[in-house]
Amino acid sequence: MSTLALFRGLAAEVPRARLRFAAALLLSFLTSLAAVTLMGASGWMISRAAEHPPVLYLQVAIVIVRACGLFRAVFRYAERLVSHELALQLQSALRIRTYATLASTTLLGRRRGDLLIRVVSDVAAIMDLVVRVAVPFASAGLLVVAASVAMSVLSPVAGVALLISAVLAGWLVPIAAAGASARADRETVGLRAELAVLTREVNRAAYDLAAYGDTGRRDALLAVDARLRAAESRAAVVRGAAAGAQVLAAGAAVLVAVWVGVPAVADGSLARVNLAVLVLVPLALHEVLVPLTQSAQTLTRARAALDRVRELLTAPPVGRGDRADETPAAEPVLELDRAAVGWPGAGAVLDDVSLVVRPGERVALTGASGIGKTTVATTLMGMIPPLAGAMTVRGTIGYLAQDAHIFNTSVAENVRIGDRDADDERVGVALRAAGLELPLRRIVGEEGSMLSGGEARRLALARVLVGDSQCWILDEPTEHLDTDTAARLLDDLWALSADRAVLVITHDPRVAAACDRIVHLG
């Protein structure tokens, strides 16, 4: 899937995308046309005024100058609104695709900082394709044709010279500059992602790194930053050289206009007041073309960023995280039959695992730390496939992960991750069942930083309780809870799980003893 194919696919998902792009293009063209016309009309008016004609002879030019100055701003504002609205809707469509892929795919080995950059910054590159690449290049092409035709009416030679210089400054120089800086532009995308990964890791482990005097991560962070600055400097040098070449092209067009115009004025084939138009229009036109070098470089960066997004979109699903069957089963069951479990590519953690959990049963899964209990749960959840043996899962599953993430939002919104349609009453019931009394609108902070460990655990449990899942997989449900709170929580869980198949992963012998059966691993 190429960048163009991705762009077309996203455009098909946005209502009236083609019409909006055409409107943005037209408004951008009118903005630039107003700027060039303003310069040409101003030159003509000043030259005509130097002849001291009656002021009425200048009224049309005065109106044109005022209109161009006014409408230049109006058209620019409207173009910004239309183009950014389209770009934001394309970005939204791409981000939805990306999140849908992440929700259905276990991306093994991906670092969180890298995923964050792909989902946020790299996805945002679709905006650059619209606002900074497609619209400027297309509108500049229309403007060059219009200006060259208008100049040819006054002087065919000057019109051809303007066209040649515009093609050189607006297309050949930007394309050459983009090619010269392509490697540096592509490097900046990957280096920014690597910088984000290292920044996140250093920030999260800052206290530990300081305590142990470990400067390796800091040195790696500074090294990546130095490489990023070097790559950006190389791209800036190319951009500066291209800007110089564009100025030379504009100067050449002006010199040709003077060389052609002065003799034409002398022999009477060109009115004196039109000489200023011949000279000033190329300057105004090339002012529009100067940003195209940066647009060409932006195209390289955007394509590199979108290539990284496509890696996510085309990542093969692992396990059954993308399963379409989310309907309740007549007889829910969790079953492994002589299964080998482990992460793909890393070998089996456990072999010959057999267990069955039927409706109304509470089965405890015990074993030494690190033996693979959570891997069994991950396998049953469908996030990774069994490496051998058979697995049967029927019914919807509610999962309490050992490291369940708490989002930086309200208590209620964190609970609604278990059921987005739950109203405040159901959220409150789930919280009370989990033994947690917190205001629904309270913000819990990043990763639950404003909650205690026990409160964060119970909040995660409330997510499971608010859903209407037929099977529960609870990974250390009483972790971080005191003895009395844990006992009350278990009583509430057993009362709520009467008809559910419940698998409890635990190290606590009291929790295991409260279950119907115990399956010990190892």
N, C-alpha and C positions, 0 to 999 in steps of 0.2 A: 504494500500500500504506500504510494508516493505521497508527498506533501500536497500535491494538487488534488489527488484522489481524496485525501482526508478532508481538504478544504471543501470540495464539492459535496462530500457526504454530509458535512456539518451544515453547509448552506441549505441542503435539502430539508434539514430539520428545523430551520428558522423560517417563520412565515415571511413571505415576500422579500426574501434575502436579495434576489437579483434586482428587484425594483429599488430596494434601499441602497444597494451598491451604486446603481445608476444615478440615484438622486444625490448621493455623496459625491460621485464623480462630477456630475453637472455643477454642483455648488462649488466644488474645488476649482473647476475650470473657470467659472464666473468670477471667483475671488481673484485668481491670477490674471484673468482678462481685465478686470477692473484696475488692477495695479499697473499693468502695462499701458492700458488706455489712459490712465491718470497721468503717467509720465509723458506719453506722447502728446496728449491734449495740453498739458501744462507748458511743454516746450513750444508748441504752436502758439498758445495764447501769449506767452512772454515775447516771442518773436514778433507777433502781430501788434502787440501793444507798443513795441519799440518804434513802430511806424506812426504812432500817434493818430490812429483812426478815431472816428466817433465811437463812443463807448458802446453804442448799440451794436456795432459790428463784433463786439467781443462777448455779447450776451450768451450765445449758443455755447461757446467754449467755456465760459464761466459755469454754466449749468452742467456741462459734461464733467468738468473737474469736480464740482461739488457732489454730483451724483456718484461719480466713481469713488471719491473719498468716503462717502456714506455707505454705499452698497458693498464696498470692499470689506468693511467690518461686519456688515449684516450677513453677507454670504459666508464669510469665514466662520462666524458664530454658528450659523445654521449647518454648515458642513461638519463642524466639530460635533454637534449634537447627533446628526444622522449617522456619521461614520462610527462614532464611539458607541452609539446604541447598537448598531449592527455588530461591531466587534465584540461588545460585551455579551450579546446573545450567542454569538459563535463560541466565545469562551465558555459560557455557561453550558452549552451543549457538549463541548469537549470535556469539561470537568465532570459532567454527569456520566458520560461514557467512562471516564477514568475511574470514578468512584464505583461504578457498577462492576468494572473489571476487578478492582481491588476487593470488592465484596465477594467475588466469586472465585478468586484465585489466591492460592497460598504462594506468595513470592518469597521463596526460600533464599536466604543469603543476602537479601536486600537490606542495606543499612537505612535506618529511619530518616536520618538527615537527607540522604539521597532521594528517598521516596518523597519527602516533604518538598524538595526543590522541584522534582518532576511534576507533582500535583499542583503546586502553586506557581512558581516562576516559569517553568517550561510550558505549562498549559497556557499561561498568559501571553506566550509568544504568538498565539493566533491573532491577538489584537494588533501586533506589530505588522503582520502581513496585510491587514486591511488599512490601518491608519497611516503607517509609515512607508509602506511599499506599494501596494496595488493602486491606491487612490492617487498618491503623488506622481507616480510614473505615468499612469494613464492620462491624468489631467494635463501633465506637462506635454505629452505627445500632442494632445488636441491644441494646446496653446501654441506650440511651435508651428504647427500647420497654419493656424489662423494668423499668427504674426507674420509668417513668411509670405503668405498670400497678400496681406495688407501692405507689406513693404514692397512687394513686387509691383503693386499698382503705382507707387511713387518712383521706384527704380528697380527694374528686373535684376540687375547685377547685385544691388544691395540685398534684395530678397534672397537670392541664391546664396550669397555670402552668409547671411543670417541663418539660413537653413543648415548650411554646412557646419558653421560654428556651433549651432545648437545641438546638432547630432553628435558632434565631437564632445561638447561639454556635458550634454544631458544623457548620453548613452555610452559612448566609447570610453570616456574617462571613468565614469562610475563602474562600468563592467571591468575595466582593467584594474581599478583600485580594489574592487571586491575580490578579484582573482589573486592580486598580490597579497592581500591581507586575509585570505580565506583560512589559511592554517591558523593564524592568530585568532581570528573570530571564532572558529570552531573550538579552539583550545579554551577560550574564555568561558564557554558554556559548561564544559566539563570541570574546569577549575573552580568555577563558582559553586558547583554542586559539591566538589571535594572540600572546599572551604566551609560550606554549610555543615557538612558531616563532621569535620574536625571541630568546628566551633561548638556544635551541639555536644559532642563528646567531652571536650575540655570544660565546657560550662557545667555539665552534669556531674563531672568527676573532679571539679576544681579543688574541693576540700581534701579529697584523698590524694590527689596529685601533689598538693602543697605539703600535706603531712609527710609524704614519703620522699619529697624532694625530687620527684620525677619531672624532668624538663623535656622529655622526649616528645610528648604530644604537643607541647608549646612550640618546640623547634619545628616540628612537622607543619604546624599551623602557619608559622611565619614563613616557612619555605614555600608552601602553596600560595600564600599571599604575595610573595615576591615573584613567583612565576606568573600569577594573574596580572600583577602590575606590569611586568615585562611584556606580556602578550597584548595588553591594552595599549601600552606605549607603542608597540610595533604597528598596531592598527591605526593609532592616532597619527603616526608619522606618514603612513600611506594616505590617510585622509587629508593631511595638510598638503602633501605633494599634489594630490588630485585637485584640491581647492586652488592651488597655484596654477595648475594647467587650465582650469576652468576660467580663471581671471584672464589668462593669456588669450584664450579663445574669445572671450568677450571683447578684449582689447583689439583683437584682430578684426572682429566684426565692426567695431567702431571706426577703425582706421580705413577699412574698405568703404564704409559709408561716407567718410570725409573725402576719400580719394575719388569716389564716384560723384558725390554730391556737389562739391565745390565747382568742378567744371560744368556740371549740369546747371547750376545757378548762373554761372558766367554766360553760358550760351542761351539762357532763357528757357530751357526745357524743364526746369524745376523751379517752382516758386521759392523765394528766399525763406519764407516762413516754414517751409517744409524741411529745410535742412536740419533744423533742430529735431524734428521727428525722426529722421533717418539716423541721427546720432544717439538719441536718448532711448529709443525703443530697444535696441540690442542690450543696453545696460539693464533696463527693467526686466527684459526676458531672462537674461542670464542670472539675475538675482533669484528668480524662481527655480533655476536649474541647479544652483549650488548645493542645496540639501540632498540632491539625488545620490551623491556619493555615499553619504551616510545611510541612505535608504538601501543602496545595494549591499552595503556591509551588514545592515540589519537583516536583510534577506538571508544571508549566510548564517547568521546567528539564530534566526528564527527556525530555519530548516534543521539546524543541529539540535535545537531544543525540542522541536516537534519529533525528530527522530527518536529522542529519548522517551517522549510520551508514547510513540508508537510501539516501543519495546514493551511498555506496560499493556497497551491495548491488545497486542498480539501474543502476550505471554500465555503459554498453554496452562489450562487449569490443572491443579494438583488435587487429587482426591475428588470429593463430590461437593465441594463448596458451591458449585454452580448448579446443583441439582434443582430441577424445576418442580419436583413433587414436594409441596409444602402442605398438603392436605392431611387432616387428621386420619389416623388409621383405625380400623374397626378393632384391632387387637394390637396395640403398640408393643414393641419388643426391642430390646438391645441384645445382640448376640454376636459373639466371636467364637469361631470353631477352628481350633488348632491354628490360630493366626500368628503370623510374625509381624511385629509392629516396629516402626522406626522411620526416620526421616529419609526420603528418597535420596540416594547418592551417598548416604552415610552408613548404610548397613543396618541390620536388625538390632534393636535394643533388647527385645524379648522375643523368644520363640515359643511356639506351642501354647498360646494363650487361649483358653476356653472359658467363657462365662455367658450366662443367660440372665437377663433381667426382664421379668414379665410384669404386667399391670398389678399394682398393689404390693409389689415386692420392694424391699429395701435391701440392697446388696452393698456391703462394704468392700472396697478394694484397698488392700493394705500391702505394705512392703517397705524395704529400706529406701532412704532418700536417694534419688537418682536412678532408681531401678527401671523407671519407665511408666509409672502410673499415669502421669499427665499425658504421655505419648499415647497410651491406650485411649484416654478420653478424647484426645485430638483425632485419633483414628475413628472413633465412634461418631464424632461430630462431622466427619466427612472432610476434614481439612487436609488430611493426608490419607492415601490409600493403604490398606494392609499389604505388606510385602509378600505374604504367602497366606494360605488358608482362606477361610470364608468369613464374610461379615454380613449380618442381616440387621437392618435398621428400619423399623416401621414406626411412623408417627412423628410428630413435631417434638423438637428437643429444646429445652431450656438449659443453658450452660453457665455455671458459675466458675469462671476461670480463676486460677490461683493468683494471677497478676492482673485482674480485671482493671481496665483503664477507667479512670474517673475524669470526665471532661470538665473544662473550665466554664461551667454554665450553672444553671439553677439545679436544686435538688430534684425538682419535678422533671426537668428535661433529661437528667441523667437516668431517672427511673423509666421514662418513656422510651428509652432505647430498647427495653423489653417488649413494648407494645406502643407504637406511636399514636394509636387511637385512644389510649387510656385517658379518661378525664381525671380531674383533681380528686374526686372521691375514690376512684380505684387506686390512684397513686398513693393517697393517704392510707388506704387499707393495706397496701403492699408494704409501706414503710412501717406501719405498726406491727404487721406480721413479722417483719425482720427485726423488730425490737428497736426501732429508730424513731425518735420524735424530733423532727426538724421542720422549720418553716419551708413550705414548698418553693417559695421564691428566693430562698437563700442561695447566694453564689458560693460555690465550694472551692474555688481557686484552681490553679493549674495542677492537674493530677491529684486533685483533692487535698491541696496543701492546707486548707483551712479546716480540715476534718482530722480527727484522731485516726489511728490505724484501725481501731474497732469500728468507728463510724463509717469509714470508707468501705470496710468489708461488708457491713450490713447494707449500705447503700447499693453495692453491687448485687447483693442477694435479693434486694427488693426488685431489681430488674427481672430476675427470674420469676419472682412471685407474681408480678403484675401480668405476665403473659399467661396464656392458657395452654401451655405445653403439656403433651401427654407423657413425656419422659424428662426426667431431671438428671443432669450430671453435675454433681456438686463437688468441686475440688477444694478440700479443706474448708468447709463452711463455717467452722467455729474458730478459725485462726484469728488471733488478736483479740479474742473475747475472754472475759473472765469466766470463772466456773459457773456462777449463778446465771449470768446472761446466756452462756452457751447452753445450759440445761433448758432454760425457758425457750430459747430459739429452736432447739431440737423438738421440744414438745409441739411448738407451733408448726414446724415443718412436717412432722408426722401427721398432725391433724389435717393439714392441707394436701397431703400427698396420698390420700386414701386409695385412689384409683390410678395412681401414676406409677410408672416404672422408674425407680430411683436408684442411681448408682452414686455412692458416696466414696470419694477418695479421701483417706484420712490416715494420720499417724496417731490419733487420739484413741486409746483403747475403749474409752467410755462411749465415744461415738460409734465405734465398730460394734460394741456390745449391744447397742440399741437397734442394730440392724437385724434383719431376718437371717441373712447368711453373710459369711466372710470369705472372700477370695483373696488368698495371700499369694503375692508374686515373689518369686525367688526361692 
